[in-house]
C-alpha cells in the first residue's frame, strides 16, 4: 500500500528520507505522496519525488500557510505539469485556529481555485487534496461553485462527524483517514469511517503528525504507520484484511493514477 498523504519535506525528515522509505517498505508501505503547503514548497516536494522513485508530490497552499506569501501561482503550475506531481493541494479552510484569519484563508482559497481552473483550461486536469477542519459548511459550497469536479476531491485527515461525512459524500468526494481513527476517544470519526463507500476510501498518515495507536504521541509519525491505520480500518468496517488491502490499493491507483501495489 501507499501512504497517500505525508510531509516528507518537513524538518522531522531532513537527511533521512531514504531511511524512512526503507522502513516503510519493511512494513509493506511501498510508496508515499508528499504534500505541498506553499507554492515554493510545491517545487520542493516535486524535487523529492524526482529523487525517490517511490515518492510522488502535490502542488498547493495549505490554509494554515495562507499568511506565508507571496503566493507565486506559476510555481504551483510548474510543479503540477510534471508527471511526478499527481494532485493539487492541500488546500481548503481551517476554523480550528484563529491564525491565519479566515478572511485571508478565504482570499487565498479563492485565488487558488481560480488558478487551478485556469490551468485545467489549458489541459492539466488532476485531482485535489482538501484540508477541511471544522469548516465543512463553509468550504463545501465554495468547492461546489468552483467549477471543479468535486468527485475528484479527497477530504484528507477526516476528523468530523458522521453528518459531516455525509455532506462530503453527497458531493461525490472521497474521504481519507489518519491515525486519528484508531484513537479510543474518536468515536465520531470511527462511525464516519464505517459510512464511507469502499470505493471512495483512502488511508494516510499526515506524517509527521498523528501517530496511530499504540504509537499515539510518538513524533514523528512515519509513513510505515499507515499500515497500522489501514488494519484498524479494516477491523472497524468488518472487512477481511486482504479484501480491504486490495480495495485501498485500487482506490489509490484510480484517484491519483499511480501504482499502489
Backbone as a ProteinNet text record, in pm:
[ID]
protein_1_A
[PRIMARY]
XXXXXXXXXXXXXXXXXXXXXXXXXXXXXXXXXXXXXXXXXXXXXXXXXXXXXXXXXXXXXXXXXXXXXXXXXXXXXXXXXXXXXXXXXXXXXXXXXXXXXXXXXXXXXXXXXXXXXXXXXXXXXXXXXXXXXXXXXXXXXXXXXXXXXXXXXXXXXXXXXXXXXXXXXXXXXXXXXXXXXXXXXXXXXXXXXXXXXXXXXXXXXXXXXXXXXXXXXXXXXXXXXXXXXXXXXXXXXXXXXXXXXXXXXXXXXXXXXXXXX
[TERTIARY]
84	0	88	23.9	94.9	38.8	127.3	83.9	43.6	-86.1	-134.7	-122.1	-72.2	-59.6	40.5	156.3	256.4	337.7	423.1	500.1	648.4	707.1	845.7	945.8	899.8	991.1	996	921.8	925.2	1058.3	1101.3	1231	1246.7	1137.7	1144	1216.8	1216.7	1272.2	1398.8	1453.5	1575.4	1686.5	1740	1855.6	1828.6	1702.9	1677.2	1556.5	1517.8	1401.6	1425	1546	1575.4	1552.6	1598.7	1578.4	1430.8	1358.2	1214.3	1140.3	1175.6	1110.5	1146.8	1271.2	1312.9	1237.2	1220.3	1143.5	998.5	942.8	805.3	792.2	887.5	882.1	885	958	962.4	826.6	739.3	604.1	500.1	545.4	453.4	400.9	455.3	416.1	520.7	484.5	582.6	601.4	533.6	548.9	475.1	490.1	427.7	403.9	299.7	273.6	306.4	405.4	445.7	372.7	307.5	208	268.1	236.5	286.1	202	266.4	197.6	204	295.9	307.3	342.7	342.3	378.6	524.8	613.7	754.7	775.3	702.5	712.2	664.2	578.8	533.9	652.1	750.4	870.2	961.8	963.1	1044.8	991.2	858.8	802.1	826.4	817.3	843.5	988.8	1081.1	1221.9	1245.2	1176.2	1188.9	1132.2	1019.4	958.6	1049.5	1120.8	1212.7	1336.1	1367.5	1484.9	1456.6	1333.8	1298	1186.1	1209.1	1109.6	979.8	975.8	852.5	782.4	819.3	755.1	692	571	503.4	472.4	428.6	410.1	278.5	248.4	132.7	176.4	83.7	113	-4.6	19.9	-90	-47.5	-141.7	-118.6	-216.4	-162.4	-237.5	-300.8	-425.5	-488.4	-413.6	-344.7	-269.9	-136.7	-107.4	10.2	-32.9	-157	-209	-133.2	-73.6	-0.9	146.3	186.9	327.7	349.9	299.1	316.1	453.1	479.9	381.8	353.4	229.7	190.6	214	317.3	359.8	293.1	171.8	91.5	160.6	237.2	305.8	401.1	455.7	540.5	458.2	337.2	247.1	214.5	194.4	167.3	285.2	404.4	525.6	534	500	506	400.3	277.3	166.8	182.6	261.1	280.1	366.7	437.1	525.9	447.6	482.2	412.2	428.9	535.6	557.7	468.7	408.8	315.7	174.8	106.3	-14.5	-144.5	-136.1	-260	-232.1	-339.3	-335.7	-354.2	-302.2	-331.4	-208.3	-222.2	-355.5	-405.8	-534.9	-596.7	-731.6	-781.2	-911.2	-925.5	-995.6	-1021.5	-1003.7	-961.7	-940.4	-997.9	-1106.1	-1169	-1122.9	-1032.3	-986.2	-894.3	-816	-722.6	-771.2	-736.1	-774.2	-668.6	-555.6	-446	-391.8	-383.9	-420.1	-571.3	-610.1	-752.6	-828.7	-954.9	-1036.4	-1043.8	-1045.1	-1052.2	-935.5	-817.7	-700.1	-708.2	-751.9	-771	-867.9	-977.5	-1077.3	-1016.7	-936.9	-875.7	-780.9	-696.4	-600.3	-672	-776.4	-853.7	-915.4	-974.4	-1037.2	-935	-820.1	-715.5	-667	-652.1	-600.1	-697.3	-824.6	-924.6	-934.1	-926.2	-930.7	-809.3	-693.4	-573.1	-584	-631.6	-647.4	-742.7	-849.2	-944.8	-880.7	-796.3	-731	-633.7	-560.8	-466.2	-540.9	-652.3	-735.8	-781.3	-808.9	-848.2	-738.2	-614.4	-501.1	-465.7	-552.7	-536.8	-476.5	-448.3	-396.2	-510.6	-549.5	-666.7	-630.1	-593.7	-553.6	-643.5	-651.7	-741.3	-691.8	-774.1	-746.5	-752.2	-652	-647	-697	-801.1	-870.9	-835.4	-805.5	-791.8	-918.5	-990.1	-1113.7	-1121.8	-1100.1	-1108.3	-1212.5	-1321	-1431.7	-1485.3	-1487.1	-1524	-1608.9	-1676	-1750	-1856.6	-1933.7	-2042.3	-1990.2	-1869.3	-1808.6	-1743.4	-1675.2	-1592.5	-1669.3	-1759.5	-1827.3	-1897.9	-1971.4	-2032.1	-1928.1	-1812.1	-1706.5	-1655.1	-1639.2	-1590.7	-1694.5	-1821.6	-1928	-1938.7	-1910.6	-1923.4	-1793.9	-1689.1	-1557.8	-1548.3	-1639.6	-1630.2	-1546.9	-1482.4	-1403.1	-1491.6	-1446.4	-1521.6	-1502.3	-1605.8	-1593	-1577.9	-1608.1	-1587.1	-1439.7	-1358.2	-1213.3	-1141	-1209.7	-1151.3	-1152.6	-1047.1	-1041.4	-1024.9	-1113.7	-1104.3	-1009.3	-888.4	-785.4	-799.5	-738.6	-736.2	-874.1	-971	-1107.7	-1119.3	-1168.9	-1188.3	-1328.4	-1420.6	-1555.6	-1648.1	-1775.9	-1880.7	-1938.1	-2022.7	-2091.6	-2172.6	-2233.9	-2309.9	-2217.9	-2098.4	-2001.3	-1960.7	-1940.9	-1902.7	-2010.9	-2136.9	-2245.5	-2244	-2210.7	-2202.7	-2094.1	-1982.4	-1872.9	-1914.1	-1973.2	-2014	-2123.1	-2208.8	-2318.2	-2269.9	-2149.8	-2096.1	-2002.2	-1998.8	-1921.2	-1775.5	-1733.6	-1592.3	-1552.5	-1423	-1364.5	-1325.8	-1296.6	-1255.2	-1134.9	-1035.8	-914.2	-895.5	-848.3	-835.2	-689.6	-656.7	-525.2	-533.8	-425.9	-423.1	-529.6	-592.2	-699.4	-809.3	-834.9	-943.4	-913.2	-788.8	-752.1	-766.3	-789.8	-792.2	-921.8	-912.1	-1028.9	-1134.6	-1092.1	-1187.7	-1240.1	-1209.3	-1250.6	-1373.4	-1478	-1595.5	-1665.9	-1676.1	-1741.6	-1665	-1533.4	-1451.2	-1464.3	-1467	-1483.5	-1619.2	-1723.5	-1857.1	-1860.1	-1792.4	-1786.3	-1712.8	-1608.3	-1528.8	-1610.4	-1712.2	-1798	-1892.4	-1923.5	-2019.2	-1962.9	-1834	-1774.9	-1779.9	-1830.2	-1830.2	-1689	-1678.3	-1546.8	-1464.1	-1531.2	-1457.2	-1427.2	-1451.3	-1416.6	-1339.5	-1262.9	-1191	-1041.1	-964.7	-819	-759.7	-630.4	-559.6	-431.3	-396.4	-278	-222.7	-109	-56.8	-72.2	-52.8	-30.8	98.1	192	322.1	386.2	447.4	495.1	394.6	266.8	165.3	85.1	14.8	-96.3	-59.9	42.9	77	-41	-70.8	-185.3	-154.6	-261.1	-243.8	-186.9	-94.3	-47.7	73.6	95.1	210.4	169.1	46.9	-4.8	90.6	117.8	207.3	350.7	384.6	519.7	538.6	647.1	679	821.4	846.2	744.2	669.1	544.6	475	549.1	553.8	623.3	531.6	561.6	474.1	441.7	534.3	505.2	381.5	349.8	236.8	101.5	100.2	-26.5	-75.5	16.7	-24.4	-99.7	-64.4	-134.8	-277.7	-290.3	-423.5	-509.2	-448.8	-524.4	-582.3	-503.1	-552.4	-664.6	-653.6	-759.3	-887.5	-873.6	-991.3	-1060.5	-982.9	-1042.5	-1123.4	-1068.7	-1141	-1270.3	-1262.1	-1379.9	-1490.9	-1452.2	-1550.2	-1592.5	-1529	-1564.8	-1530.2	-1415.6	-1372.9	-1241.6	-1228.3	-1103.7	-989.3	-872.3	-759.3	-724.8	-724	-687.4	-782.6	-911.8	-1011.5	-994.8	-975.9	-959.4	-831.9	-724.4	-595.4	-605.2	-668.6	-684.8	-768.2	-872.9	-960.8	-887.5	-814.3	-748.6	-638.3	-574.5	-475.4	-540.7	-653.7	-724.7	-775.2	-819.9	-866.6	-754.3	-637.5	-522.8	-483.1	-480.9	-442.8	-545.4	-672.5	-777.5	-780	-761.4	-769.8	-645.6	-527.7	-404.7	-335.9	-378.9	-317.6	-178.8	-152.4	-21.2	-38.5	59.9	50.8	65.8	-21.6	-19.5	25	24.9	57.3	205.8
-118.8	0	124.5	239.7	367.3	459.5	535.2	642.2	758.7	785.1	881.7	1026.8	1052.2	1191.3	1200.5	1258.4	1284.3	1406.3	1453.2	1575.9	1546.3	1485.5	1442.2	1555.8	1677	1791.8	1865.4	1818.9	1882.5	1850.9	1937.4	1918.5	1782.8	1720.5	1589.9	1485.7	1503.7	1402.1	1446.9	1560.8	1611.8	1507.3	1479.1	1391.5	1244.4	1205.8	1063.9	1008.8	1076.4	1028.5	887.1	858.1	723	618	644.6	550.3	536.4	648.6	646.6	560.7	574.5	495.2	347.8	319	180	113.9	187.4	134.1	111	204.1	187.1	59.8	37.8	-80.6	-209.1	-205.8	-325.3	-357.4	-257.9	-276.6	-289.1	-302.2	-317.2	-187.6	-74.3	56.4	92.7	74.8	75.2	210.7	313.7	446.5	549.1	676.3	785.3	904.4	979.7	1106.3	1216.7	1298.8	1407.2	1534.4	1597.7	1701.8	1840.5	1929.5	2067	2153.6	2257.8	2352.5	2496.1	2527.4	2660.5	2644.9	2756	2747	2705.9	2761.4	2722	2578	2538.2	2400.6	2302.4	2347.6	2261.9	2216.3	2304	2265.8	2177.5	2200.8	2118.4	1976.1	1962.4	1827.6	1755.9	1830.9	1770.9	1724.3	1804.8	1766.5	1636.5	1621	1497.9	1379	1401.7	1294.6	1253.2	1348.2	1315.9	1241.4	1261.6	1196.2	1052	1025	890.8	833.9	719.3	665.9	618.4	601.2	558.1	673.6	796.8	915.8	996.3	1047.6	1140.5	1267.2	1372	1500.3	1565.9	1678.7	1761	1906.9	1993.6	2136.7	2216.4	2295.1	2373.3	2452.8	2535.7	2618.2	2576.8	2525.8	2484.3	2608.4	2600.4	2720.5	2778.4	2694.3	2745.6	2808.5	2804	2871.8	2989.3	3031	3139	3269.3	3286.5	3410	3401.8	3293.4	3276.8	3305.8	3421.1	3463.6	3524.7	3578.9	3588.7	3452.1	3434.7	3309.2	3320	3251.9	3258.7	3145.5	3170.4	3065.1	2996.9	3068	2997.8	2887.9	2900.3	2793.1	2666.8	2686.1	2573.2	2508.9	2594.2	2543.8	2469	2517.7	2449.8	2310.1	2297	2166.9	2071.4	2118.8	2030.5	1976.1	2044.7	1999.7	1874.7	1842.4	1726	1599.3	1489.3	1363	1313.1	1353.4	1309.2	1382.9	1491.1	1567.6	1522	1455	1380.9	1447.8	1562	1626.4	1770.1	1848.5	1980.5	1965.2	2060.6	2064.5	2046.4	2051.5	2051.5	2194	2211.4	2343.2	2332.3	2445.6	2442	2550.5	2516.5	2611	2540.9	2619.2	2565	2662.1	2621.3	2704.4	2669.3	2572	2532.8	2638.5	2702.4	2805.6	2942.8	3045.1	3182	3252.3	3187.3	3244.9	3139.3	3169.1	3293.7	3320.3	3446.7	3479.2	3422.4	3391.9	3331.7	3418.6	3551.1	3638.4	3612.4	3593.2	3565.1	3425.4	3328.7	3193.4	3195.8	3270.3	3279.7	3338	3442	3507.4	3413.4	3345.5	3253.5	3136	3085.6	2976	3018.7	3138.5	3186.9	3199.8	3257.5	3272.8	3136.4	3045.7	2913.6	2835.1	2836	2765.6	2825.3	2957.4	3023.4	2984.3	2976.6	2938.1	2793.8	2704.5	2564.8	2554.1	2629.9	2628.2	2677.5	2779.4	2833	2731.2	2660.5	2559.8	2441.4	2406.9	2298.5	2331.3	2459.3	2501.7	2485.5	2471.4	2450.1	2302.2	2215.5	2072.3	1992.1	2055.7	1981.1	1960.3	1835.5	1803.9	1695	1736.6	1641.3	1657	1553.5	1559.2	1659.7	1680.6	1783.6	1723	1754.2	1711.5	1827.2	1800.7	1904.4	1897.5	2015.9	2030.6	2098.3	2030.7	2086.7	2051.9	2151.1	2127.4	2220.8	2160	2233.8	2341	2308.5	2409.6	2351.8	2240.9	2175	2265.4	2333.6	2417	2540.5	2584.1	2697.1	2653.9	2541.6	2501.1	2431.8	2344.6	2266.1	2353.7	2458	2544.6	2611.1	2644	2706	2607.5	2483.9	2382.9	2353.8	2348.3	2321.1	2431.3	2555	2667.6	2697.7	2618.1	2646.9	2611.6	2526.3	2477.8	2351.9	2310.3	2188.3	2068.3	1951.2	1827.6	1779.6	1791.2	1753.1	1602.2	1523	1378.7	1342.7	1441.3	1419.8	1491.9	1504.5	1565.5	1464.1	1467.4	1383.3	1473.1	1456.4	1527.5	1447.1	1498.3	1423.5	1444.4	1353.1	1360.6	1393.9	1312.2	1339.6	1329.8	1438	1439.7	1488	1479.2	1526.9	1419.5	1448.4	1359	1277.8	1177.9	1109.1	1205	1307.5	1405.3	1480.4	1515.1	1581.5	1489.2	1362.8	1266.6	1258.2	1259.8	1253.3	1375.5	1492.5	1613.7	1598.6	1542.3	1519.7	1417.3	1309	1204.1	1251.3	1340.7	1390.8	1469.1	1526.6	1598.4	1508.5	1379.9	1284	1273.4	1345.9	1346.5	1221.1	1201.7	1088.7	1132.1	1034.3	1062.5	976.1	1038	968.3	979.6	871.6	864.6	848.9	916.8	908.5	822.3	826.8	755.6	798.6	913.4	958.6	853	781.3	682.9	566	552.6	444.1	484.6	612.7	660.3	620.3	579.8	531.9	641	767.5	876.9	935.4	872	924.9	850.1	842.9	763.7	818.1	949.8	1007.7	974.4	983.3	953.4	805.9	719.8	577.2	547.2	614.5	595.4	643.9	754.6	806	708.6	644.7	552.1	433.7	396.6	285.3	325.9	456.3	505.7	516.2	537	570.6	449.8	469.4	358.4	305.7	177.2	114.3	173.5	221.8	272.3	422.4	484.1	626.2	647.2	548.8	548.9	541	620.9	610.8	619.8	584.2	578.5	659.5	727.6	814.3	822.7	895.2	924.8	1072.3	1163.1	1305.8	1324.2	1230.1	1238.9	1375.3	1434.8	1377.6	1381.5	1407.9	1421.6	1292.7	1280.8	1187.8	1040.1	1001.6	858.9	778.6	664.2	583.2	508.5	470.8	377.6	247.1	180.6	208.7	301.2	380.9	470.9	616.1	638.5	774.4	859.3	980.8	1071.4	1064.9	960.9	949.2	1050.8	1125.6	1223.6	1199.2	1182.3	1197	1067.2	1083	974.8	953.1	828.2	797.2	720.3	722.7	656.7	511.6	437.2	295.9	279.1	381.5	370.7	372.3	407.7	397.9	254.3	159	17.6	-16.5	48.1	27.1	79.6	200.2	260.8	178.6	130	51.7	-74.7	-143.1	-265.8	-235.8	-124.3	-86.6	-51.5	15.6	49.3	-76.6	-173.9	-299.6	-363.5	-360.1	-415.1	-339	-206.9	-124.1	-151.6	-172.9	-193.8	-339.3	-427.3	-568.8	-634.7	-595.7	-648.1	-722.9	-835.3	-910.1	-823.4	-837.2	-753.3	-763	-882.3	-899.3	-821.5	-826.7	-756.2	-604.8	-559.2	-416.5	-364.9	-440.2	-402.3	-386.5	-483	-477	-355.3	-325.4	-212.9	-79.2	-57.4	73.2	92.1	-16.1	-2.7	36.1	-26.1	10	154.4	195.9	333.5	433.6	405.2	494.6	507.3	394	395.5	472.5	452.5	519	669.1	711.8	853.9	929.8	878.1	950.1	907.5	793.8	747.4	688.3	632.2	573.3	429.3	341.1	202.6	197.5	125.5	122.5	-11.3	-114.7	-245.4	-275.4
0	0	0	-22.4	-26.1	80.7	145.9	235.1	143.9	136.2	37.4	80.6	202.1	246.5	360.6	332	434.7	392.3	481.9	456.8	474.1	371.9	381.7	368.9	333.2	329.4	463.1	563.1	693.9	763.5	856.3	923.5	991.5	1033.5	1100.3	1016.1	883	793.9	722.2	763.7	699.7	701.1	583.3	572.3	593.4	609.1	635.4	560.3	452	376.6	324	277.4	228.5	334.6	456.1	565.9	601.1	598	628.7	527	399.2	294.5	306.8	343.9	361.2	476.2	585	697.8	657.9	580.8	532.9	450.1	361.4	275.2	356.7	468.5	554.1	614.4	620.5	673.4	561.5	438.1	326.8	270.1	315.3	261.1	155.7	30.1	-78	-145.6	-95.2	-153.2	-71.6	-111.1	-37.1	-128.6	-96.2	-164	-65.1	-99.1	-10.6	-52.5	43.4	17.5	36	-57.2	-53	40.1	95.6	183	133.2	40.9	-19.1	-166.2	-238.7	-381	-396.9	-315.3	-323.1	-277.8	-174.4	-127.6	-233.7	-324.7	-434.4	-519.6	-538	-612	-527.4	-396.4	-307.1	-299	-290.7	-286.7	-420	-530.5	-661.4	-671.2	-622.3	-626.8	-549.9	-437.4	-360.1	-437.3	-503.6	-583.4	-698.7	-754.6	-863.5	-812.7	-686.5	-628.6	-590.2	-543.9	-497.3	-584.3	-650	-744	-679.9	-547	-480.7	-409.6	-446.5	-390.2	-502.7	-475	-565.6	-486.7	-555.7	-487.9	-527	-459	-492.6	-499.5	-539.8	-551.5	-496.5	-391.5	-335.1	-213.5	-164.3	-46.1	63.5	171	289.8	352.9	399.7	457.4	576.7	653.6	767.8	727.1	596.8	541.9	452.9	467.4	383.3	403.4	522.1	551.9	514.9	451.3	415.3	267.3	223.8	85.7	62.7	-56.8	-164.2	-227.7	-272.3	-334.2	-484.4	-527.8	-667.8	-745.1	-789.1	-851	-969	-1051.8	-1161	-1113.8	-991.6	-938.5	-916.2	-868.6	-849.6	-985.1	-1085.2	-1219.5	-1277.6	-1248.9	-1294.9	-1236	-1108.7	-1043	-1097.2	-1110	-1148.1	-1289.1	-1371.5	-1509.6	-1518.3	-1410	-1410.6	-1375.7	-1439.1	-1414	-1271.2	-1202.9	-1065.7	-966.6	-1010.3	-926.1	-961.8	-868.5	-903	-859.8	-787.6	-742.4	-698.9	-693.3	-631.6	-480.4	-404.7	-262.8	-175.7	-46.6	8.8	22.2	-0.7	4.2	73.2	124.3	191	294.6	404.4	513.4	647.3	747.3	881.2	983.3	1050.8	1153.7	1294.3	1304.6	1437.2	1498.3	1412	1457.5	1412.8	1489	1454.2	1370.2	1352	1274.6	1179.4	1049.8	982.9	989.3	985.8	993.7	874.8	898.3	793	668.7	685	567.7	473.6	530.6	447.9	388.3	468.1	414.5	296.1	311.5	204.8	77	92.8	-22.7	-96.2	-19.5	-81.2	-146.4	-82	-140.8	-273.1	-277.1	-400	-512.4	-481.8	-583.3	-632.9	-538.9	-572.8	-660.4	-624	-704.7	-844.8	-853.1	-983.8	-1067.5	-1004.8	-1079.3	-1128.4	-1041.6	-1082.3	-1200.6	-1195.3	-1305.2	-1433.9	-1424.7	-1544.8	-1604.1	-1518.4	-1566.2	-1625.3	-1562.1	-1614.6	-1756.3	-1779.4	-1913.9	-2016.5	-1969	-2059.8	-2072	-2019.4	-2042.9	-1929.8	-1814.5	-1699.9	-1601.5	-1584.3	-1502.8	-1402.6	-1282.2	-1178.7	-1056.5	-972.1	-855.7	-751.9	-646.8	-547.4	-407.2	-326.2	-186	-99.7	-21.3	54.9	203.4	260.1	405	456	544.9	599.4	747.5	831.7	975.7	1036.3	1083.4	1144.2	1049.4	919.7	819	706.2	730.1	622	561.4	645.1	593.9	520	553.2	483.1	352.5	356.2	243.3	131.7	166	62.2	-41	-1.8	-104.8	-195.1	-139.5	-219.5	-324.3	-284	-377.8	-485.3	-446.3	-542.8	-648.3	-608.3	-701.7	-776.6	-752.1	-811.3	-958.4	-1004.9	-1141.5	-1154	-1044	-1044.3	-1010.6	-1049.1	-1028.2	-884.8	-802.7	-661.9	-643	-745.5	-733.7	-747.3	-780.4	-790.3	-677.8	-564	-445.3	-331.5	-250.3	-130.7	-9.1	88.9	215.6	303.9	316.9	387.8	538.2	614.9	761.5	817.4	783.9	826.2	977.9	1040.4	1185.9	1222.9	1128.1	1152.9	1206.8	1198.5	1246.2	1130.9	1161.5	1052.4	964.7	1025.7	946.4	851.6	898	810.7	695.9	726.8	623.3	515.8	557.9	459.8	368.8	422.6	339.8	233.2	272.7	178	72.6	116.7	23.7	-70.6	-23.5	-106.8	-227.7	-221.2	-337.9	-418.4	-383.8	-461.1	-423	-319.3	-282.4	-204.7	-194.3	-123.2	16.9	103.7	241	275.6	340.1	380.7	531.6	591.2	736.7	779.1	889.7	952.6	1078.4	1157.6	1284.4	1382.2	1360.3	1449.2	1460.8	1351.9	1353.4	1447.3	1489.8	1582.3	1728.4	1755.7	1894.3	1963.7	2086.5	2160.8	2178.7	2183.3	2203.6	2072.9	1960.4	1829.3	1778	1859.5	1822.9	1698.5	1687	1569.7	1441.7	1447.8	1330.2	1293.2	1392.8	1365.5	1303.6	1353.6	1295.8	1151.7	1124.8	988.3	896.9	950.3	869.1	820.3	896.1	856	743.5	735.3	636.5	495	483.4	353.6	260.3	138.4	42.6	19.8	-0.6	-13.5	-126.6	-231.2	-346.9	-338.6	-220.2	-202.5	-71.8	-34.3	93.9	69	145	139.4	279.6	288.3	415.9	404	512	512.2	654.3	666.3	800	836.3	740	766.4	845.1	829.1	895.8	866.2	968.7	1095.3	1210	1179.3	1283.5	1299.3	1413.3	1433.8	1424.4	1496.3	1500.7	1554.8	1493.3	1538.6	1667.7	1737.4	1848.9	1794	1863	2000.1	2006.3	1901	1896	1917.6	1964.1	1979	2063.9	2015.4	2085.9	2036.9	1960.3	1906	1795.1	1798.4	1694.9	1647.8	1519.1	1416.1	1387.1	1347.3	1278.5	1146.1	1101	975.9	881.8	751.3	653.8	683.2	746.2	772.5	859.7	939.1	1030.6	959.3	830.9	757.4	752.6	762.2	763.9	891.9	1002.6	1129.1	1118.7	1064.4	1047.7	952	845.3	747.1	809.8	889.5	952.9	1052.8	1123.7	1217.8	1142	1029.1	948.1	896.8	855.3	809.6	922	1043.9	1158.3	1185.4	1184.9	1211.8	1111.3	987.5	881.2	867.2	945	941	809.6	752.6	622.6	639.6	573.7	578.1	527.9	590.2	554.2	405.3	350.6	210.5	119.6	151.9	71.7	83.9	207.5	231.3	166.1	180.6	123.9	-27.6	-92	-237.1	-277.6	-200.5	-233.1	-222	-112.1	-96.9	-200.5	-242.6	-349.5	-480.7	-511.2	-633.9	-626.7	-508.4	-492.1	-515.1	-455.6	-470.7	-617.2	-685.3	-826.4	-910	-879.6	-958.1	-933.6	-807.6	-775.7	-821	-787.8	-815.5	-944.9	-1002.2	-1126.1	-1107.5	-989.3	-964.1	-916.4	-945.2	-897.2	-745.9	-678.3	-532.4	-475.5	-553.6	-501	-501.9
[MASK]
+++++++++++++++++++++++++++++++++++++++++++++++++++++++++++++++++++++++++++++++++++++++++++++++++++++++++++++++++++++++++++++++++++++++++++++++++++++++++++++++++++++++++++++++++++++++++++++++++++++++++++++++++++++++++++++++++++++++++++++++++++++++++++++++++++++

